[in-house]
Amino acid sequence: MYWSYKNFVIHQFSELESTNKTAFELASNHTLSDREIILAKKQSAGRGRMSRNWSSPEGNLYFSILLKPQKNLSELNQLSFVGIVALHLAVRNSTMKWPNDLLINQKKVAGLLLESKINQKNCDFVVVGIGVNIASNPSQTIFPASNLHECGIEITPEDLLKKFLDEFENLYQNWLDFGFAKTRRIWMQNAHKLNEEIKCGDDFGVFLGIDEDGNLLLKKDERISKISVADVS
Ligand code: BTN
């Protein structure tokens, strides 16, 4: 079944392997258009970043948006920040951990996986996949995890998707028209461990935020190094 909300068309499934996988396949066949969304109640093979799996039982939110922005390839990573900042605005009382995690009380409640199809030097399409722990979260995780109910936020997956789309519509349009500045500003204002000592890969340093491309800035011995999203994903 499908339904519309604002400028988005939502294709709803009871179960899929992965909404990112389905969105990618349908977009490759030209049967999914710009701003169409694949939504599933649960996933049997949810994908996380760095080839991890994403635990996806019923009760949480799993969706992927197909986008065809007219932007340079070098700007596409910014879109993952547009997505997580829109989710942050929808959930409130959350912080964001580089590159694309949403935290409440220092625990991960949502993640974002961006996958794109590149043709020659152009972007064919981008799939922005988001998973939010609403009713439950996995217990064995590298970083501590939580869920919205545990944090006192009572909302259904469908209502959260609508709240997200309210925010995403504005922020995405702002990014298309004016670039990364607004998204970057909101991300920085709500960044986890900004100006604190962090460990990134094998490196330690002070986290200075993100640059114009979304790279992480790490200060170590008075030198600032850039760690790109691509380095760790
Ligand atoms: C992460 O590792 O933090 C990113 C997790 C992204 C999970 C979402 S759930 C909906 C979409 N479909 C997938 O297979 N993955 C993303």
Boltz pocket constraint, residues with backbone or C-beta under 6 A from the ligand:
constraints:
  - pocket:
      binder: B
      contacts: [[A, 17], [A, 18], [A, 19], [A, 20], [A, 21], [A, 43], [A, 45], [A, 46], [A, 47], [A, 48], [A, 49], [A, 50], [A, 52], [A, 54], [A, 61], [A, 62], [A, 63], [A, 64], [A, 100], [A, 101], [A, 110], [A, 111], [A, 112], [A, 113], [A, 129], [A, 130], [A, 131], [A, 132]]
      max_distance: 6.0
